[in-house]
């Protein structure tokens, strides 16, 4: 429980963060949670708490995007032009360009068709697909082979990014809902036939140990697709495959979950049936 004085200092950190062009569109709940932890770690030192909060935001968000915010307006214009022209090849090229601005989806581009073909080959076709901490992954919808009526429910912590995702899915004619959400703060009990948690658990564990499986346990889906990167952002393996696979499979066994493991490109994939 925080005191009024604590709340004032948290607010000061939040104000400093929102002045940063890089982080001003991040969900307030995320900034507040990181600011609260940073003030504890810095023993109330405000400048240090601001630095720690920015460092935390970089680890879970900023490291995956360019130093300056992407030009989503130009990317959407290119996509709209391709859709209006009825040129499927140009549409996919525009989507690939857009996905390349986010490291997580850029790493997946060389294997995009195989990635979704192999995942959805093992799944029933969903009426609802939920994509948590989605980044720009919803732009891969044309590669997923989803039924035209499938509703794509996407969320992430960045309001600017989610505005672009919403506009892009509208342009593509994909039934969808989008919102800004923090997986450690907001409710996750909305039902969906399939939920995607792609490269998300390591970021959750960075913020709160044990939170990855807590989210999996709460998510209201019979099928959850979880993936892990097998290389760092610098493209070094660092034993990541072994570390993630051993830890994850041990936890799955304890919970009696049925899992299927795949590896495509630099991504370790688990299809979980709860």
N, C-alpha and C positions, 0 to 999 in steps of 0.2 A: 504494500500500500504506500502511495506517495503522499507527501505533505504538500501544502500550497507552495512552499518554497521550492520543493523538488519540481513541481509542475512548472513553476516560473523558469527554472533553469533548463528544463526539457524544452520549453517553448523557445527559449533563446537559441538553443542548438537547432531546433526546427527552422527558426527564422533564418539562421545563417545558411542552412542547407538550401532553403527555397530561393535564396539569392543566387545560387549556382545554376547557370543555364543547363548544365549537364544533368542535374538531379531534381530540377524544379517540378517535373511532372511525375515523380515517383509517388506512389500511394502514401498519404499522410500517416497511415497506420504503420507502414514499414519504417518510415523515417523516425517516428516516435519510438517505436520499439528499439531500434538501433541506438537512438539518442539516449534512451534510458539506460541501456547497458553500458554505453560509452561513458556516461557520467559516473557510474559506479566504478568502472575500471580506471578512470582518470582521477578518482577521489574528488570529484567536483570541480576539477580544473576545466573551465569552459573552453579555452582554445584547444586544449588537448582532446576534449570530448568531441569538438567539431571535426578535428582531424580523424579521430577514431571512427566517427559516424561515416565520414566520406570514404574511409578505407573499407568499412563494411559494405557500403553501397557499391564500391568498385568491385569487390569480390563477388557479389551476387548479381550485379547488374551491369555496371559500367565497363567491366573488362570484356564484355561480349559485343559492345557496340563501338563505332568510331569515336574519336575524341569530340567531334562536333556532332550534334544530332543529325540523323539522316534526313535527306530532302524527301520526305514522304509525299509532298505535293507533286513533285516531278515524277516520282515512281508511280503514283496513282494515275497521273496523266498518261504515262506511257501504257499502263495496263488498260485504261479506258479506251485509248485509241485502238489498241489491238483487239479488244472485245468488240468495239463498234465496227471494225473492219471484218469481223468474222474470221479472223486468221488464227486458228488454234496454235500453230507453231509460234507465232508472234506473242500470243498470250502466255504460253509457257516460257518463252524467252524473257518476257517482262517479269514474270513471277520469279524466275531464277535470279534475275538482276536484283530484285527486291530482297529475296531471301539471302543474297550474298552479303548484305550489310550487317547481318547478325552472325557472329562466329558459329553459334550452335547449329544454325541451319546451313551455313556455308559449308561446314565440314561434311554435311550429309548430301550435298548436291551431287557428287560423283556417283552415289549409290541410291539416288532417290527412288527410281522405279523399283529396284530390287528390294529396297527397304520396306516399302509399303506393300508390295506384292507378297512378300514372305510373311509379314505380320498379319495382314487381313486374310491370307489363305487359310489361317488356322482359326478364324473367328466367324461367328454368325454375323450377317450384315446388320449393323445397328440402326435403330430408329433415332437414337440420340448418341452423339459422340462428344465427350467432354475433354477439353485440352487445358490442363492446369499448368500455370507458369509457362504459357504457350510460346512466348517470343513471337517469331514470324512463322512458326510452323503451320498455322492455319492456311497460309498461302500455298501449301502443298496439297490442298484438298483435291485438285484435279488429278493428282497421282494416286489417290487413295482408292479409287474405284467405288466410292460410296453411292448408294441409291440416291436418286435426285431428291427424295423427300427427307433424307437424313438431316436432322438439325444439329448443327455444329455449335457447341457451347464453349467459348474460349475466354480465358482470363489471364491477366498478368498484372504486375505491379506498376507498369508504366502507362499513364493515361494517354500520352502522345502516341505511343506504339499501338495501343488498343484502338485509338481513333482511326489509325491507318488500317488495321486489320478489319475493323468493322466496315470501313468504306470499300476495301478490296473485296471482301466476301459479298457485299451488296452488288458490286460491279460484276462479280462472277455469277451472280444469281444463286448463291448457296444459302439455303435457309440457315439462320444463325441467331445467336444471342452473344453479346460480348459484355464484359464488365471488368472493372479494375478491382483486383482482389489480392490479398496477402494470405498465403496458405497457412501461416502461423497465427493469424488474427481473425480470419473470416470463416463463416460456416461453410462446410464442405458436404453437407448431407443432401444436396439436390440430386435426385436419382438420374443416372445415365446408363445406357446399356454397356458402353465401353468408356473408360477414362484413360487418357494418355498422360504420363508423367515422364517426359523425355528429358534426360540429363538434368533432372531436377533435384534428386535426392542428395547429391553431394553439396549443393548450395544450401539445402535445408539443414544438413548436418553441420555445416560451417557455422550456422547461426545458433543452432540448438541441438545438442547431441541427443540422438534417439528420435528426433522429430520426423525423420523420413518414414519409418514404419508407423508412427502415430498417424500420419496423414493417410497412409495406405489403409490402416485399420478403419479410419473414419469415412473415407470416400465411399459413397453409396453406389457402387457398381459391382456387378458380378465378375466383370473382366477388367483388369487394369494392366496396361502396358507400361513397364518401367524400363528405362534405358540408362546406361552409364557410359561416359566417355572412357575409352581405353588408352587415350593419350592426353597429355596436358595441352593447354592452349599453345604451348611452345612445341607441340608435337613430339614430346618425349613420353615413353611408356611408363617409366617409374614403377613398374610392377602393379599398375592400376587394375589390370584385368584380374589378376589373382586376388588382390585385396578386396575388390568389390564383389567378385563372385563368391569367395569364401564367406564373407560377412553376410551377404544378402541371402545366399542359399541356406545358411545356418538359421537365420531368422525365419525364413519361409518354412523350414522343416518344423521349427518350434510351433508355428501357427497352423500346421497341417494344411498349408496352401498347396494347390497343384500348380506347378510352374513348368513352363517350356522355355528353354534357353536357345537363343540364336546369337550369332555374331556377324555383323555386316559392316564392312569398312572399319572405322575406328569406334564402333558402338556395340556395346554388350546389351542384349535385349532380353527381357523376361516378360512372358505373357503369363499373368497370374489369374487363376480362377479361384475366387474366394469361396 
